[in-house]
Amino acid sequence: MNVLSVDVILQFGLLIGILISAYLTISFRDLLSAALASASMSLLLSLEFYLLHAPDVAIAEAAVGAGVVTAIIVYGIAKTERWEREAP
């Protein structure tokens, strides 16, 4: 195996992880779990940016996407209800 194929396999694995995290984000009924799945998706996306040789974008995505946005969402969940209600 050469280096290119290992890089492609790693990027494909990250893509699968991003897609699974995105699906879990929209399917969880527990809003805190959905926020944590969104944070994991953002961290995987920042790893993908780093592998694509964009470290400045990776740092911004990790700081804003996984850090600030997740903290704001968790704060909003703490001020409201944690579980999503059933549709009428």
Residue pairs with C-beta under 8 A, 6 or more apart in sequence:
7 51
10 51
11 48
11 51
14 44
14 47
14 48
14 51
15 48
17 40
17 44
18 41
18 44
18 45
18 48
21 37
21 38
21 40
21 41
21 44
22 41
24 33
24 34
24 37
25 34
25 37
25 38
25 41
26 34
28 34
28 37
29 83
29 84
30 82
30 83
30 84
31 77
31 81
31 82
31 83
31 84
32 74
32 77
32 82
35 70
35 73
35 74
35 77
36 70
38 69
38 70
38 73
39 65
39 66
39 70
42 61
42 62
42 65
42 66
42 69
42 70
43 62
43 65
43 66
45 61
45 65
46 58
46 59
46 61
46 62
46 65
46 66
47 58
49 55
49 57
49 58
49 61
50 58
